[in-house]
Amino acid sequence: MASIYSVSVQAADGSIKSMSEYKGKVLLIVNVASKCGFTPQYAGLEKLNQQWKERGLVILGFPCNDFGGQEPGTMEEIQQFCSTNYGVSFEVLDKIQILGEDKHPLYQLLTEQANPSGEVKWNFEKFLIDREGHIQGRFSSRVAPEDQELQEAIEKLL
């Protein structure tokens, strides 16, 4: 089973980051979009970030235009939107594809190894990763950051 740490991603500034930089942290990986009905979840994600970053939670947002074209903006526009509207201070990485032939290797790994496995259904789906890089939870877009189920799962890993 491939480790999440074997994958690299692109930061918003275009630099390459190895996911191994996050070893020892609890990760919440979310595909985000600025023009989605679930976009207000940015506020809840930022609240989780503020609440638990000191204990080792890292939230990684991956803008994605694969679902209804709901993330058409440039990285600059996306970052401006997140900052202005939701005060986002967690990391928003470069826009990626999570469906189809050009699916990013991170999402290939997540969708194959998560339980349940299978394609991401919509924006703001969440993958919870433990400090060793193993997928410990998958939460649909309908599970808001404030939901007890998600909060308890995060707390257990911290």
C-alpha positions in Angstrom: 0.0 0.0 0.0 1.5 3.3 -1.1 2.0 6.0 1.5 0.5 9.4 1.2 4.1 10.6 2.0 5.3 9.2 -1.4 3.3 11.8 -3.3 4.3 15.4 -4.1 1.8 18.3 -4.6 2.2 21.8 -6.0 1.8 24.7 -3.6 -0.1 27.8 -4.6 3.1 29.6 -5.5 4.0 26.8 -7.9 6.7 25.2 -5.8 6.7 21.4 -5.3 6.0 20.0 -1.8 6.4 16.5 -0.7 3.5 15.2 1.4 6.3 13.8 3.7 6.7 17.4 5.0 3.5 16.7 7.0 4.8 13.5 8.7 3.7 13.5 12.4 0.7 15.8 11.7 -3.0 14.9 11.5 -4.2 16.0 8.0 -7.7 16.9 6.8 -7.5 17.0 3.0 -10.4 18.8 1.3 -11.2 19.5 -2.3 -12.5 23.0 -2.3 -14.4 25.4 -4.6 -15.4 29.0 -4.5 -18.8 28.8 -6.2 -20.3 25.8 -4.6 -23.3 25.4 -2.3 -20.8 23.9 0.3 -18.4 26.9 0.0 -19.5 28.3 3.4 -17.7 25.2 4.9 -14.5 27.3 4.5 -15.7 29.1 7.7 -16.0 25.8 9.6 -12.7 24.5 8.3 -10.9 27.7 9.4 -12.6 27.3 12.8 -11.2 23.7 13.0 -7.8 25.0 12.0 -7.8 27.7 14.8 -9.1 25.2 17.3 -6.6 22.3 16.7 -3.6 23.5 14.7 -1.6 23.8 18.0 -2.3 20.1 18.6 -1.1 19.0 15.2 -4.0 19.3 12.8 -3.1 20.6 9.3 -5.9 21.4 6.9 -5.0 21.2 3.2 -7.4 22.7 0.7 -7.1 21.6 -2.9 -9.1 23.8 -5.3 -10.7 21.8 -8.0 -12.8 22.7 -11.0 -14.0 19.1 -11.7 -17.5 19.4 -10.3 -19.8 21.8 -12.1 -17.0 24.2 -13.0 -17.3 25.7 -9.6 -13.7 26.7 -9.2 -12.9 28.6 -12.4 -10.6 31.2 -10.9 -6.8 31.6 -11.0 -4.8 30.7 -7.8 -4.6 34.4 -7.1 -8.3 34.9 -7.3 -8.9 31.8 -5.2 -6.6 32.9 -2.4 -8.1 36.4 -2.5 -11.6 34.9 -2.2 -10.7 32.6 0.7 -8.9 35.4 2.6 -11.5 38.1 2.0 -14.6 36.0 2.6 -13.6 33.5 5.2 -10.3 34.6 6.7 -8.7 31.3 5.6 -5.2 30.8 7.2 -4.9 27.1 6.5 -2.9 26.0 3.4 -4.7 26.2 0.1 -2.5 24.5 -2.5 -2.5 24.6 -6.3 -5.6 23.7 -8.3 -5.7 20.0 -9.2 -7.8 17.5 -11.0 -9.3 14.7 -9.0 -11.3 13.0 -11.7 -10.5 11.4 -15.0 -7.3 10.6 -16.8 -5.4 13.5 -15.3 -6.4 12.7 -11.7 -3.6 13.8 -9.4 -1.6 11.0 -7.8 -2.7 12.2 -4.3 -6.3 11.6 -5.2 -5.6 8.3 -6.9 -4.1 7.1 -3.6 -6.9 8.6 -1.5 -9.8 7.2 -3.6 -8.2 3.8 -3.9 -7.2 3.3 -0.3 -10.0 5.1 1.6 -12.9 3.1 3.1 -15.2 3.4 1.2 -13.0 3.6 -1.9 -14.2 5.2 -5.1 -14.3 8.5 -6.9 -14.9 11.8 -5.0 -18.6 12.7 -5.5 -18.5 16.5 -5.1 -16.6 19.6 -3.7 -15.7 19.6 0.0 -15.3 15.9 0.4 -12.9 15.3 3.3 -10.1 12.7 3.9 -8.7 12.4 7.4 -5.1 11.2 7.7 -3.3 10.0 10.9 0.2 11.0 12.0 1.7 8.0 10.1 0.0 9.0 6.8 -2.8 6.4 6.9 -6.3 7.3 5.8 -8.6 7.1 8.9 -11.8 8.6 7.6 -13.7 9.8 4.6 -16.5 12.3 4.9 -18.9 13.4 2.2 -19.5 17.0 1.3 -22.7 16.9 3.5 -20.6 16.3 6.6 -19.8 19.9 7.7 -16.7 20.7 9.7 -18.9 21.4 12.7 -20.4 17.9 12.6 -19.8 15.8 15.7 -18.8 12.7 13.7 -15.9 14.6 12.0 -14.9 16.5 15.2 -14.7 13.2 17.2 -12.7 11.5 14.5 -10.1 14.4 14.5 -10.0 14.6 18.2 -9.3 10.8 18.5 -6.2 11.2 16.2 -4.9 14.3 18.0 
